[in-house]
Structure formats: structure tokens, C-alpha cells
Amino acid sequence: MKKDRIITDFLVIGSGLAGLSFSLKTAGAGSIALVTKQDISESSSRYAQGGIAAVIDRADSFKDHIRDTLIAGDGLCREDVVEMVVNYAPARIRELIDLGVKFTRSPEDRREYDLGKEGGHSKRRVLHAADQTGAEIEKRLVEAVRGDPRIKVHEYHIAVNLITLPDPRTGKLRCWGAYVLDSKTGRVKTFLAQTTILAAGGAAKVYLYTSNPDTTAGDGVAMAYRAGANIANMEFMQFHPTCLYHPEAKSFLISETVRGEGGILKTASGKPFMHRYHRMKDLAPRDITARAIDAEMKKSGDDHVLLDITHQDSSFIKKRFPFIYKECHKFGIDMTRIPIPVVPAAHYTCGGVRTDNRGRTSIPGLLAIGEVANTGLHGANRLASNSLLEALVFADRAAELARKELKKTIRFPKISIWKIGQAGEPNEAVMVAHNWDEIRRLMWNYVGIVRSDKRLDRARSRIRNLLKEINQYYWDFIITADLIELRNLATVADLIIRSACKRKESRGLHYSLDYPDKDDRNFKKDTIISSNRRQE
């Protein structure tokens, strides 16, 4: 059908901070189609509580921010990328302010911004909007995108596969867009584009416990891998140390800024423990803090630890953390009077689709920005509040590149519409649900915060069988959004396991009981995996 074939200059996959920002910055240069798997407002960016790190205060410096980022990255950051992002930060912050983003002002001087401090930061440099920074930024960007008639938004559309074929001019493999499922009609549309921008977010949903929304199924990484793009450092999954522990509190994050404002981690019996693990105590980087909590829970047999900020003034807590206070109170926890029960949860994917400093991937015509990308900024462990900053900077850089390389006319190769073939109606929804649950439990138990060769071997053996089962089901039945996500989760799980097996050391977010020491001689390098296939 003609309406199922859409031609555009820029195809943006994902509606988080990176995708929205890119769309706004290319509006006017060419036509834009933005596809998002749910409502345009639903993304990980929306749930970012802490803020954006940037050198704003006179007592801070680019040098300090760069140093803190490199230390957290544990030897694998690309220094040129770190310097670029840190130096570009103030300009990107000013753009958000001009867009209407209201960052919290200092209570002492309303002309200044209230800067937070989080784990791994040596200075106060985190701009925030109370404790709902992501929601405030996303709101302003969504308003701007919805108000721009040059941007065509396709909600409840989930990308299935990238379209990669040889370029008629050069004969080299190129990305020409993507096949996209309209979840409401069940039809698969063919989106053709000069440039495709992956801004599909991370993959933390591959784990049983995560702070992320349900959208983070690793779709972008899985599609790029199947298309033949280079994937880097998938072994480095960041576990946020403090997710609320309560049977009814699904994925609720307790921001790192609670520790930044004096919160103390304690065992379930009430004893502080972080002084035994790092000189910065409760402000240690996330990888160290998450492992410390995991170790204390294993040592005691408790299923959580405590985050105690009750020594701070009650009015300060309510004003500084209004959203966290309100949410905790829903579950009978008054954080001004009693400690918050917390556990680590999968939070941020430091690996992803390998890019250069403008978002280019190894496939011409395909850019990747935001959490889906591996730019070299985060290395082996992301410094807190650098993620929103990375999305802003790379959206700007990629938009500049895309505008510059846009051609007035382009000759697409012959591209077939999506064909169902002999696929039948899905008849075993229980298989999807069961495999989904098995993958997430497998990853949590065997490829979690602490790993071993034995655990990884078990995980690798099982994921291979699951991939075969899921792939067979994928080709036998008409696709659904759930089946697409399941296939992507399995692919991403396989990439994480294979990457972890390659790294025979402990560095950053990858900790192995069999190789507890860092090995700079052999492993101070990125883990790169490529399918070397055009499409599966």
C-alpha cells in the first residue's frame, strides 16, 4: 500500500532527549519522520532525576570535570571525546534554558543555579529541576516538537529492522531507512531516508531488576548488530546502587543526589559500610557502590540495605526531593524519619553502537546518538549525570553533520515492501512471556554485578538455545511488538555475555571473581563485536 511507504530526509528512531533534540536541530533543513514505540513522552530521559553535569560554577573547571569523567571511566574513555563534551556543555545548557527549561535556583542567591553533587564528582556541577530533571527537559522538548509542523511524529511505531543495501553509486553497503511496525494497525511500514538516526535508548530491560521504563529493550543495538554495525563494550552495564526496595514499587529510582546531599548507606541492621570500600565513602562511583552493596547483602543474607538521610533537616529534604519524598510516602516510608530500603538495579548501558565524535557508525547513512551509542565518553563506567549531557552534545554534533551532508536528490535502490509470506497468526503468547522472563532472570543471576567464568558459560549456553527458539518463532508467525522486543532482548543478552567472556580482567562495571585485577597490558582496549552480516 502506498501509505505504508514513507520517504523522508531524516528518520529518527526514538523520542528521548537525543532524538527530540536532533529533530529540532534539523527541522527546516529537510523532512523529518520521528518514530517512537509508545507515546512521544515515554523514554528513559523522562525518568532521569539527578540532572545534567556541566561546569557552571566559578569554583569548578573543565579540567576537574574531565578528570572526574576519566577516573570513573577506568582507563577506557576517549580523552578527545571527554574534552569535547565537557567543553560544549555550557552552550548546550544555555539552549535548554532558552527553550524554557527551569533549573532549580540557589535558595541563597536566586541569580545562581543550585548545583548538586553526585558520586564521582569532586565539585558541585549538577544542574537539576528539583528531583525531576528529565521530566522537565522532556516536557519542554516534546512541546517544541509537537509545535513544529516540519516534524512528523509517528507514535506507537516500533522499528523492526534497518534496511541495508548496496549504494547504487558506490556499491558499498548503506542504510536506507527501516521497516517499522505500526502497533495499532499491525501493518509494517517501509520508511526510506537519506539518514537514519538511532536514538532508541539503552538495554537495561534485559535484566530482571531495572530502574528503566519498559521501552529500554535494546532495540537500537540489536537492529544495528543485525545490520552489521560495530558494537562496543556491552559488558559494561551500569547498576544504579539505589532503587527503592518495595514489592509494589516497580523500578523507582532513588537519585544519587540523595547521597550527594549527605545520605549514608547502612546495612539492614543500621551500620555504615562504605568507608570500607572507597576513600569517598558514600560518594564513591556507582560501580564501586553497587558492588559494595551487593557484597554486604551477600555477607548478611539481607535482601536490601538502607539509605539514611534522616540526620538532615526535614524541611530541606522535602524541598530538595519533593518527588522522591512523595513517592516513598506512598509506600509508607517517611524518608525524613526512617531510612529508605534500597537495592541495586540495572540502570545504564555504557556500551552500544560504536560511533565517532559526530555520531557516525560503521554503516554509511546510519548515525547513533544517546544511550544507544558508544561514543567513548563513559569508558568502563559512566560518571553520574553525564548521560543527558552526552545526548545533548551528540545530538547537536550529529545534526550539524546530517544537515551538511543532506543531498537535494537521492536515488534509492529497489527496496521491497514488508512481506508476511507464509507466517501465521501468533498462537503461543505464553512462549513469548516465558522466554522474556527466562532471559531477564538468566542475566540477573549469571551476568550481574559480579561475574565468573562458570556463570558466563552457563549463560552463554542457554542464550544460544533461546536465540534459536525465538528466531524460529519470529519467522513462523506474524510479528507483534512483544515479539520484536523479545528478539531484541535475546540479541542484546547474547552481546553482553559474549563481551563479558572476552574481558579476562576486572575493570569498571565488569567485575570477575576469576580475574579480580585490572590488566592494562592486555585489556586496556574496547571490546568490539560485529555480526559481519547484512541482515538476519
C-alpha positions as CSV (number, residue, x, y, z in Angstrom):
1,M,0.0,0.0,0.0
2,K,1.3,3.4,-0.9
3,K,0.6,4.9,2.5
4,D,2.8,2.2,4.0
5,R,5.8,3.6,2.1
6,I,7.2,6.8,3.6
7,I,10.1,8.8,2.1
8,T,11.8,11.3,4.3
9,D,15.2,13.0,4.6
10,F,15.8,12.1,8.2
11,L,14.4,9.1,10.0
12,V,14.7,9.5,13.8
13,I,14.1,6.3,15.9
14,G,13.5,7.2,19.5
15,S,11.9,10.1,21.4
16,G,14.3,10.7,24.3
17,L,16.4,13.7,24.8
18,A,18.8,12.7,21.9
19,G,16.0,12.1,19.3
20,L,14.0,15.1,20.2
21,S,17.0,17.4,20.2
22,F,18.2,16.1,16.9
23,S,14.8,16.6,15.3
24,L,14.5,20.2,16.5
25,K,18.0,21.0,15.2
26,T,17.4,19.6,11.7
27,A,13.8,21.0,11.3
28,G,13.9,23.2,8.3
29,A,16.9,21.5,6.7
30,G,14.8,18.6,5.4
31,S,11.8,16.5,6.1
32,I,11.8,14.5,9.4
33,A,10.0,11.4,10.5
34,L,10.3,10.6,14.2
35,V,9.1,7.1,15.2
36,T,8.6,6.1,18.8
37,K,7.4,2.8,20.2
38,Q,5.0,4.4,22.7
39,D,3.8,7.9,23.5
40,I,6.4,10.5,22.5
41,S,6.9,11.4,26.1
42,E,7.9,7.9,27.2
43,S,11.6,7.4,27.4
44,S,14.5,6.9,29.9
45,S,15.2,10.7,29.6
46,R,11.9,11.4,31.3
47,Y,12.8,9.5,34.4
48,A,16.3,11.0,34.9
49,Q,16.0,12.5,38.4
50,G,19.5,13.8,39.1
51,G,20.4,16.3,36.4
52,I,23.0,17.4,33.9
53,A,26.7,17.8,34.8
54,A,28.3,21.0,33.4
55,V,30.9,23.5,34.6
56,I,28.8,26.5,35.6
57,D,30.3,27.5,39.0
58,R,33.4,29.6,39.2
59,A,34.9,27.2,41.7
60,D,34.7,24.4,39.2
61,S,36.8,23.9,36.0
62,F,36.7,21.9,32.7
63,K,39.9,20.3,33.9
64,D,38.2,18.9,37.0
65,H,35.1,17.7,35.1
66,I,37.4,16.0,32.6
67,R,39.5,14.4,35.3
68,D,36.4,13.1,37.2
69,T,35.0,11.6,34.0
70,L,38.3,9.8,33.1
71,I,38.6,8.4,36.6
72,A,35.1,7.0,36.6
73,G,35.8,5.5,33.1
74,D,38.6,3.5,34.5
75,G,41.0,3.7,31.5
76,L,38.7,3.3,28.6
77,C,37.4,6.8,28.0
78,R,38.4,8.5,24.7
79,E,40.0,11.6,26.1
80,D,39.3,13.7,23.0
81,V,35.6,12.9,23.3
82,V,35.6,13.7,27.0
83,E,37.2,17.1,26.4
84,M,34.8,17.9,23.6
85,V,31.7,17.0,25.6
86,V,32.8,18.8,28.7
87,N,33.8,22.0,26.8
88,Y,30.5,22.0,24.8
89,A,28.4,21.5,27.9
90,P,27.7,25.2,28.9
91,A,26.4,26.1,25.4
92,R,24.0,23.1,25.4
93,I,22.7,24.1,28.9
94,R,22.1,27.7,27.6
95,E,20.0,26.2,24.8
96,L,17.8,24.3,27.2
97,I,17.3,27.4,29.3
98,D,16.3,29.4,26.2
99,L,13.8,26.6,25.4
100,G,12.2,27.2,28.7
101,V,13.7,24.5,30.9
102,K,13.5,25.8,34.5
103,F,16.5,24.6,36.5
104,T,16.3,25.0,40.3
105,R,17.8,28.2,41.6
106,S,20.0,28.6,44.7
107,P,18.0,29.4,47.8
108,E,20.8,31.8,48.9
109,D,21.0,33.7,45.6
110,R,18.2,33.4,43.0
111,R,20.6,34.7,40.3
112,E,22.6,31.5,40.7
113,Y,21.7,27.8,40.0
114,D,21.5,25.3,42.8
115,L,24.2,22.8,41.8
116,G,24.1,19.3,43.1
117,K,27.0,16.8,43.8
118,E,26.9,13.1,43.0
119,G,29.1,10.1,43.2
120,G,32.5,10.5,41.5
121,H,32.2,14.3,41.2
122,S,34.8,16.4,43.0
123,K,32.8,19.6,42.7
124,R,29.1,20.7,42.7
125,R,28.2,20.9,39.0
126,V,24.9,19.1,38.5
127,L,22.1,21.3,37.3
128,H,18.7,20.0,38.2
129,A,15.0,20.7,38.2
130,A,14.2,19.7,41.8
131,D,14.4,15.9,41.6
132,Q,12.6,15.5,38.2
133,T,15.2,17.0,35.8
134,G,14.5,14.6,33.0
135,A,10.7,15.2,33.1
136,E,11.2,18.9,33.0
137,I,13.6,18.8,30.0
138,E,11.5,16.2,28.1
139,K,8.3,18.2,28.7
140,R,9.9,21.3,27.0
141,L,11.3,19.3,24.1
142,V,8.1,17.5,23.5
143,E,6.2,20.8,23.4
144,A,8.7,22.2,20.9
145,V,8.5,19.1,18.7
146,R,4.7,18.9,18.8
147,G,4.5,22.6,17.9
148,D,6.8,22.2,14.9
149,P,4.8,21.2,11.7
150,R,8.0,20.2,10.0
151,I,8.5,17.2,12.3
152,K,6.1,14.3,11.6
153,V,5.7,12.2,14.7
154,H,4.7,8.5,14.5
155,E,3.7,7.3,17.9
156,Y,3.2,3.6,18.8
157,H,5.6,2.6,15.9
158,I,8.4,0.2,16.7
159,A,11.3,-0.3,14.4
160,V,11.8,-4.0,13.2
161,N,14.9,-3.9,11.1
162,L,17.2,-1.4,9.5
163,I,17.2,-1.5,5.7
164,T,20.7,-2.0,4.4
165,L,21.6,-2.5,0.7
166,P,24.5,-1.5,-1.6
167,D,24.6,2.1,-2.7
168,P,23.9,2.2,-6.5
169,R,26.6,4.8,-6.8
170,T,29.4,3.2,-4.8
171,G,28.4,-0.4,-4.4
172,K,29.1,-0.2,-0.7
173,L,26.6,-1.3,2.0
174,R,24.5,1.6,3.2
175,C,21.5,2.2,5.5
176,W,18.3,3.4,3.6
177,G,15.8,3.5,6.5
178,A,13.9,0.9,8.4
179,Y,10.9,-1.4,8.5
180,V,8.6,-0.2,11.2
181,L,5.6,-1.9,12.8
182,D,2.5,0.2,13.4
183,S,1.5,-1.4,16.7
184,K,-2.2,-0.2,16.4
185,T,-2.8,-1.5,12.9
186,G,-0.4,-4.4,12.8
187,R,1.0,-3.2,9.5
188,V,4.7,-3.0,8.8
189,K,5.6,0.3,7.0
190,T,8.7,1.0,4.9
191,F,10.5,4.2,6.0
192,L,13.1,5.3,3.5
193,A,15.5,8.1,4.5
194,Q,18.8,9.7,3.4
195,T,20.0,9.5,7.0
196,T,18.7,7.2,9.8
197,I,19.3,8.3,13.3
198,L,19.3,5.6,16.1
199,A,18.2,7.3,19.3
200,A,16.4,4.3,20.7
201,G,17.9,4.3,24.2
202,G,19.6,1.6,26.3
203,A,19.1,-2.1,27.1
204,A,18.7,-2.3,30.9
205,K,15.3,-4.2,30.5
206,V,17.4,-7.2,29.7
207,Y,17.8,-7.6,33.5
208,L,15.2,-8.7,35.9
209,Y,15.5,-5.6,38.1
210,T,16.0,-2.3,36.4
211,S,15.4,1.4,37.1
212,N,14.4,1.9,33.4
213,P,11.0,2.1,31.8
214,D,9.7,-0.7,29.7
215,T,10.9,0.9,26.5
216,T,14.6,0.1,27.1
217,A,14.7,-3.3,25.4
218,G,18.0,-2.7,23.4
219,D,16.1,-2.3,20.1
220,G,18.6,0.0,18.6
221,V,21.7,-2.0,19.5
222,A,20.1,-5.3,18.3
223,M,19.0,-3.8,14.9
224,A,22.4,-2.2,14.3
225,Y,24.1,-5.5,15.1
226,R,21.9,-7.5,12.8
227,A,22.7,-4.9,10.1
228,G,26.4,-5.4,10.6
229,A,27.4,-2.3,12.6
230,N,30.2,-2.4,15.1
231,I,29.0,-2.9,18.7
232,A,31.4,-1.9,21.6
233,N,31.8,-2.6,25.3
234,M,28.4,-4.3,26.0
235,E,29.9,-5.9,29.1
236,F,29.7,-2.6,30.9
237,M,26.1,-2.4,32.2
238,Q,25.8,0.2,35.0
239,F,23.8,-0.9,38.0
240,H,22.4,2.0,39.9
241,P,23.2,1.4,43.6
242,T,19.9,2.7,45.0
243,C,16.5,1.5,43.7
244,L,13.6,1.6,46.2
245,Y,13.1,-1.9,47.6
246,H,9.4,-2.5,48.0
247,P,7.2,-5.2,46.4
248,E,4.8,-2.6,45.0
249,A,7.4,0.0,43.8
250,K,8.3,-1.0,40.3
251,S,11.6,0.4,39.1
252,F,11.5,3.5,41.3
253,L,14.9,5.1,41.4
254,I,16.3,6.9,44.5
255,S,18.5,9.6,42.9
256,E,22.2,9.6,43.6
257,T,21.8,13.2,44.7
258,V,20.3,11.9,48.0
259,R,23.8,10.6,48.8
260,G,25.2,13.9,47.3
261,E,23.2,15.8,49.9
262,G,24.5,13.6,52.8
263,G,22.7,10.3,52.6
264,I,24.5,7.4,54.2
265,L,24.4,3.8,53.1
266,K,23.9,1.4,56.0
267,T,23.4,-2.3,56.4
268,A,19.9,-3.5,57.2
269,S,21.0,-3.5,60.9
270,G,21.9,0.2,60.7
271,K,25.7,0.2,60.3
272,P,27.5,2.4,57.8
273,F,29.8,0.4,55.5
274,M,31.0,2.5,52.5
275,H,34.2,3.6,54.4
276,R,35.5,0.1,54.0
277,Y,35.2,0.2,50.2
278,H,36.3,3.7,49.0
279,R,38.0,6.9,50.2
280,M,35.0,8.9,49.0
281,K,32.7,6.7,51.2
282,D,29.1,7.3,50.2
283,L,30.1,9.4,47.2
284,A,32.1,6.6,45.6
285,P,31.5,6.0,41.9
286,R,28.5,3.9,41.0
287,D,30.4,0.7,40.1
288,I,32.1,0.5,43.4
289,T,29.0,1.5,45.4
290,A,26.9,-1.2,43.7
291,R,29.5,-3.9,44.3
292,A,29.8,-2.8,47.9
293,I,26.0,-3.1,48.4
294,D,26.0,-6.5,46.7
295,A,28.8,-7.7,48.9
296,E,27.1,-6.5,52.1
297,M,23.8,-8.2,51.1
298,K,25.6,-11.5,50.3
299,K,27.5,-11.2,53.6
300,S,24.4,-10.6,55.7
301,G,21.9,-12.5,53.7
302,D,19.6,-9.4,53.8
303,D,17.6,-8.6,50.6
304,H,18.3,-4.8,50.8
305,V,20.4,-2.1,52.5
306,L,19.4,1.3,53.9
307,L,19.9,4.8,52.6
308,D,19.7,7.2,55.6
309,I,19.3,10.9,55.2
310,T,17.2,11.4,58.4
311,H,20.0,13.5,60.0
312,Q,19.2,16.3,57.6
313,D,16.6,18.9,58.3
314,S,13.1,17.7,57.4
315,S,12.1,20.8,55.5
316,F,15.3,20.6,53.5
317,I,14.6,17.0,52.5
318,K,11.0,17.8,51.4
319,K,12.1,20.8,49.4
320,R,15.2,19.2,47.8
321,F,13.5,15.9,47.0
322,P,9.8,16.6,46.6
323,F,9.1,13.8,44.1
324,I,11.2,11.2,45.9
325,Y,9.6,12.1,49.3
326,K,6.1,11.9,47.8
327,E,6.7,8.5,46.1
328,C,8.4,7.0,49.2
329,H,5.5,8.2,51.3
330,K,3.0,6.3,49.1
331,F,4.7,3.1,50.3
332,G,4.7,4.1,53.9
333,I,8.3,5.4,54.0
334,D,8.8,8.8,55.5
335,M,12.4,9.5,54.4
336,T,12.7,12.4,56.9
337,R,12.2,9.9,59.8
338,I,13.3,6.5,58.6
339,P,16.0,5.2,56.2
340,I,14.9,4.1,52.7
341,P,15.3,0.4,51.8
342,V,17.3,0.2,48.6
343,V,18.9,-2.4,46.2
344,P,21.0,-2.1,43.0
345,A,19.2,-2.3,39.7
346,A,20.3,-2.3,36.0
347,H,20.4,1.3,35.0
348,Y,22.5,2.4,32.1
349,T,24.1,0.8,29.1
350,C,27.7,2.1,28.7
351,G,28.3,0.0,25.6
352,G,26.4,0.3,22.4
353,V,26.7,1.1,18.7
354,R,30.2,2.3,18.1
355,T,30.4,5.9,16.7
356,D,32.9,8.6,16.0
357,N,32.7,12.1,17.6
358,R,29.8,13.1,15.3
359,G,27.6,10.1,15.8
360,R,28.7,8.2,12.6
361,T,28.5,4.4,12.8
362,S,30.4,1.9,10.7
363,I,27.5,1.8,8.3
364,P,27.1,4.9,6.0
365,G,23.7,6.6,6.3
366,L,23.3,5.4,9.9
367,L,24.0,7.7,12.9
368,A,23.6,6.7,16.6
369,I,23.2,9.2,19.5
370,G,22.2,9.0,23.2
371,E,22.4,5.8,25.3
372,V,22.2,3.5,22.2
373,A,25.6,4.8,21.2
374,N,29.1,4.0,22.4
375,T,31.0,7.3,21.8
376,G,33.9,6.8,24.2
377,L,32.7,9.3,26.7
378,H,31.8,6.8,29.5
379,G,34.6,4.2,29.2
380,A,34.1,1.4,31.6
381,N,31.7,3.3,33.9
382,R,29.6,6.4,33.4
383,L,30.1,9.3,35.7
384,A,26.8,10.4,37.2
385,S,24.8,13.0,35.2
386,N,27.0,12.8,32.1
387,S,24.3,10.9,30.2
388,L,21.9,13.7,29.4
389,L,24.9,15.9,28.6
390,E,26.2,13.3,26.1
391,A,22.8,13.1,24.4
392,L,22.6,16.9,24.1
393,V,26.2,17.3,22.7
394,F,26.0,14.4,20.2
395,A,22.5,15.4,19.0
396,D,24.0,18.8,18.2
397,R,27.1,17.3,16.5
398,A,25.1,14.7,14.5
399,A,22.5,17.3,13.4
400,E,25.3,19.6,12.1
401,L,26.7,16.6,10.2
402,A,23.4,15.5,8.8
403,R,22.4,19.0,7.6
404,K,25.8,19.4,5.9
405,E,25.6,16.0,4.1
406,L,22.0,16.3,3.0
407,K,21.6,16.0,-0.7
408,K,18.8,17.7,-2.7
409,T,18.1,14.4,-4.5
410,I,19.0,10.8,-3.8
411,R,18.5,7.6,-5.8
412,F,17.2,4.8,-3.6
413,P,17.9,1.2,-4.6
414,K,14.9,-1.1,-5.3
415,I,13.5,-1.8,-1.8
416,S,10.8,-4.3,-1.3
417,I,7.8,-3.7,0.9
418,W,7.4,-5.9,4.0
419,K,6.0,-9.3,3.1
420,I,4.3,-11.7,5.5
421,G,5.0,-14.8,3.4
422,Q,3.8,-18.0,5.0
423,A,3.8,-16.6,8.5
424,G,0.7,-17.4,10.5
425,E,-1.2,-15.7,13.3
426,P,0.7,-15.9,16.7
427,N,-0.7,-18.7,18.8
428,E,1.7,-19.1,21.7
429,A,1.8,-15.9,23.6
430,V,2.9,-17.9,26.6
431,M,6.2,-18.7,24.8
432,V,7.0,-15.0,24.5
433,A,6.2,-14.3,28.1
434,H,8.2,-17.4,29.3
435,N,11.3,-16.6,27.3
436,W,11.1,-13.0,28.2
437,D,11.2,-13.9,31.9
438,E,13.9,-16.5,31.5
439,I,16.3,-14.1,29.7
440,R,15.9,-11.5,32.4
441,R,16.4,-13.9,35.3
442,L,19.3,-15.6,33.5
443,M,21.0,-12.2,33.0
444,W,20.4,-11.2,36.6
445,N,21.7,-14.4,38.1
446,Y,24.7,-15.1,35.9
447,V,25.7,-11.8,34.2
448,G,25.0,-9.3,37.0
449,I,27.1,-7.1,39.3
450,V,29.6,-9.9,40.0
451,R,30.5,-12.5,37.3
452,S,32.6,-15.6,36.9
453,D,33.6,-17.9,34.0
454,K,31.3,-20.6,35.3
455,R,28.3,-18.3,35.4
456,L,29.1,-16.8,32.0
457,D,29.4,-20.2,30.4
458,R,26.0,-21.3,31.7
459,A,24.5,-18.0,30.4
460,R,26.1,-18.4,27.0
461,S,24.9,-22.0,26.6
462,R,21.3,-21.1,27.5
463,I,21.1,-17.9,25.5
464,R,22.2,-19.8,22.3
465,N,19.2,-22.2,22.7
466,L,16.8,-19.3,23.4
467,L,18.0,-17.4,20.3
468,K,17.2,-20.4,18.1
469,E,13.8,-20.8,19.6
470,I,12.9,-17.2,19.3
471,N,14.3,-16.9,15.8
472,Q,12.2,-19.8,14.6
473,Y,9.1,-18.3,16.2
474,Y,9.9,-14.9,14.6
475,W,9.9,-16.4,11.1
476,D,6.9,-18.7,11.6
477,F,4.4,-16.1,12.9
478,I,3.3,-12.6,12.1
479,I,5.3,-10.2,14.2
480,T,4.0,-8.2,17.2
481,A,5.6,-5.5,19.3
482,D,6.2,-8.1,22.1
483,L,7.9,-10.5,19.7
484,I,10.1,-7.7,18.3
485,E,11.2,-6.8,21.9
486,L,11.8,-10.4,22.8
487,R,14.0,-10.9,19.8
488,N,16.0,-7.8,20.6
489,L,16.3,-8.7,24.3
490,A,17.8,-12.1,23.4
491,T,20.2,-10.5,20.9
492,V,21.4,-7.9,23.4
493,A,21.8,-10.5,26.1
494,D,24.0,-12.6,23.8
495,L,26.1,-9.5,23.0
496,I,26.6,-8.7,26.7
497,I,27.5,-12.3,27.5
498,R,30.0,-12.6,24.6
499,S,31.6,-9.2,25.5
500,A,31.9,-10.3,29.2
501,C,33.5,-13.5,28.2
502,K,36.1,-11.7,26.1
503,R,37.3,-9.5,29.1
504,K,39.6,-11.5,31.3
505,E,40.0,-8.9,34.0
506,S,38.0,-6.6,36.3
507,R,37.5,-3.1,35.2
508,G,34.8,-0.5,35.9
509,L,31.4,-2.1,35.7
510,H,32.8,-5.6,34.8
511,Y,33.9,-7.5,37.8
512,S,35.0,-11.1,37.6
513,L,35.7,-13.4,40.5
514,D,38.2,-15.3,38.3
515,Y,40.1,-12.2,37.2
516,P,39.7,-9.7,40.1
517,D,42.6,-7.5,39.0
518,K,42.9,-4.9,36.2
519,D,45.1,-5.9,33.3
520,D,46.2,-2.8,31.4
521,R,48.7,-4.7,29.3
522,N,46.1,-6.9,27.6
523,F,42.7,-5.3,28.1
524,K,43.0,-1.6,28.2
525,K,41.0,-1.6,25.0
526,D,37.4,-1.7,23.8
527,T,35.5,-4.9,23.2
528,I,34.2,-4.8,19.6
529,I,31.7,-7.3,18.2
530,S,30.3,-7.2,14.6
531,S,27.9,-9.7,13.0
532,N,29.6,-9.2,9.6
533,R,26.1,-9.9,8.2
534,R,23.8,-7.5,6.4
535,Q,20.6,-8.8,7.9
536,E,19.2,-11.8,9.8
